[in-house]
Amino acid sequence: GLLLADLSIGDWFGGLLFSAGQQANEAVLDQLSALSFTRSAFFLCS
């Protein structure tokens, strides 16, 4: 019983870290795409 509880806590914690990592990746990708967009817009305007 104890082993099963440890496993479910590990799964929950792993899922938490994974979803946090996914959100961080999306935020970074958003920033990168915004950065490349402004850079290309600046390049076209200059």
PyMOL CGO cylinders between C-alpha atoms (Angstrom):
from pymol import cmd
from pymol.cgo import CYLINDER

trace = [
    CYLINDER, 0.00, 0.00, 0.00, 2.79, 2.38, 0.89, 0.3, 1, 1, 1, 1, 1, 1,
    CYLINDER, 2.79, 2.38, 0.89, 4.59, 1.71, -2.38, 0.3, 1, 1, 1, 1, 1, 1,
    CYLINDER, 4.59, 1.71, -2.38, 1.43, 2.47, -4.35, 0.3, 1, 1, 1, 1, 1, 1,
    CYLINDER, 1.43, 2.47, -4.35, 1.01, 5.77, -2.49, 0.3, 1, 1, 1, 1, 1, 1,
    CYLINDER, 1.01, 5.77, -2.49, 4.64, 6.68, -3.22, 0.3, 1, 1, 1, 1, 1, 1,
    CYLINDER, 4.64, 6.68, -3.22, 4.13, 5.91, -6.90, 0.3, 1, 1, 1, 1, 1, 1,
    CYLINDER, 4.13, 5.91, -6.90, 0.99, 8.02, -7.19, 0.3, 1, 1, 1, 1, 1, 1,
    CYLINDER, 0.99, 8.02, -7.19, 2.70, 10.93, -5.43, 0.3, 1, 1, 1, 1, 1, 1,
    CYLINDER, 2.70, 10.93, -5.43, 5.64, 10.55, -7.82, 0.3, 1, 1, 1, 1, 1, 1,
    CYLINDER, 5.64, 10.55, -7.82, 3.29, 10.50, -10.80, 0.3, 1, 1, 1, 1, 1, 1,
    CYLINDER, 3.29, 10.50, -10.80, 1.44, 13.56, -9.51, 0.3, 1, 1, 1, 1, 1, 1,
    CYLINDER, 1.44, 13.56, -9.51, 4.67, 15.44, -8.87, 0.3, 1, 1, 1, 1, 1, 1,
    CYLINDER, 4.67, 15.44, -8.87, 6.06, 14.42, -12.26, 0.3, 1, 1, 1, 1, 1, 1,
    CYLINDER, 6.06, 14.42, -12.26, 2.87, 15.57, -13.94, 0.3, 1, 1, 1, 1, 1, 1,
    CYLINDER, 2.87, 15.57, -13.94, 3.06, 18.86, -12.09, 0.3, 1, 1, 1, 1, 1, 1,
    CYLINDER, 3.06, 18.86, -12.09, 6.65, 19.45, -13.19, 0.3, 1, 1, 1, 1, 1, 1,
    CYLINDER, 6.65, 19.45, -13.19, 5.81, 18.39, -16.73, 0.3, 1, 1, 1, 1, 1, 1,
    CYLINDER, 5.81, 18.39, -16.73, 2.85, 20.77, -17.05, 0.3, 1, 1, 1, 1, 1, 1,
    CYLINDER, 2.85, 20.77, -17.05, 4.91, 23.59, -15.52, 0.3, 1, 1, 1, 1, 1, 1,
    CYLINDER, 4.91, 23.59, -15.52, 7.64, 22.87, -18.06, 0.3, 1, 1, 1, 1, 1, 1,
    CYLINDER, 7.64, 22.87, -18.06, 5.12, 22.87, -20.90, 0.3, 1, 1, 1, 1, 1, 1,
    CYLINDER, 5.12, 22.87, -20.90, 3.74, 26.25, -19.83, 0.3, 1, 1, 1, 1, 1, 1,
    CYLINDER, 3.74, 26.25, -19.83, 7.26, 27.65, -19.52, 0.3, 1, 1, 1, 1, 1, 1,
    CYLINDER, 7.26, 27.65, -19.52, 8.08, 26.35, -23.01, 0.3, 1, 1, 1, 1, 1, 1,
    CYLINDER, 8.08, 26.35, -23.01, 4.98, 27.99, -24.46, 0.3, 1, 1, 1, 1, 1, 1,
    CYLINDER, 4.98, 27.99, -24.46, 5.83, 31.29, -22.77, 0.3, 1, 1, 1, 1, 1, 1,
    CYLINDER, 5.83, 31.29, -22.77, 9.38, 31.17, -24.13, 0.3, 1, 1, 1, 1, 1, 1,
    CYLINDER, 9.38, 31.17, -24.13, 8.15, 30.28, -27.61, 0.3, 1, 1, 1, 1, 1, 1,
    CYLINDER, 8.15, 30.28, -27.61, 5.68, 33.17, -27.48, 0.3, 1, 1, 1, 1, 1, 1,
    CYLINDER, 5.68, 33.17, -27.48, 8.46, 35.55, -26.50, 0.3, 1, 1, 1, 1, 1, 1,
    CYLINDER, 8.46, 35.55, -26.50, 10.76, 34.20, -29.23, 0.3, 1, 1, 1, 1, 1, 1,
    CYLINDER, 10.76, 34.20, -29.23, 8.11, 34.49, -31.92, 0.3, 1, 1, 1, 1, 1, 1,
    CYLINDER, 8.11, 34.49, -31.92, 7.26, 38.02, -30.77, 0.3, 1, 1, 1, 1, 1, 1,
    CYLINDER, 7.26, 38.02, -30.77, 10.94, 38.90, -30.80, 0.3, 1, 1, 1, 1, 1, 1,
    CYLINDER, 10.94, 38.90, -30.80, 11.52, 37.52, -34.29, 0.3, 1, 1, 1, 1, 1, 1,
    CYLINDER, 11.52, 37.52, -34.29, 8.36, 39.27, -35.47, 0.3, 1, 1, 1, 1, 1, 1,
    CYLINDER, 8.36, 39.27, -35.47, 9.49, 42.67, -34.19, 0.3, 1, 1, 1, 1, 1, 1,
    CYLINDER, 9.49, 42.67, -34.19, 12.98, 42.05, -35.56, 0.3, 1, 1, 1, 1, 1, 1,
    CYLINDER, 12.98, 42.05, -35.56, 11.66, 41.24, -39.03, 0.3, 1, 1, 1, 1, 1, 1,
    CYLINDER, 11.66, 41.24, -39.03, 9.26, 44.21, -38.88, 0.3, 1, 1, 1, 1, 1, 1,
    CYLINDER, 9.26, 44.21, -38.88, 12.14, 46.47, -37.89, 0.3, 1, 1, 1, 1, 1, 1,
    CYLINDER, 12.14, 46.47, -37.89, 14.27, 45.02, -40.68, 0.3, 1, 1, 1, 1, 1, 1,
    CYLINDER, 14.27, 45.02, -40.68, 11.52, 45.65, -43.24, 0.3, 1, 1, 1, 1, 1, 1,
    CYLINDER, 11.52, 45.65, -43.24, 10.94, 49.21, -42.03, 0.3, 1, 1, 1, 1, 1, 1,
    CYLINDER, 10.94, 49.21, -42.03, 14.59, 50.21, -42.02, 0.3, 1, 1, 1, 1, 1, 1,
]
cmd.load_cgo(trace, "trace")
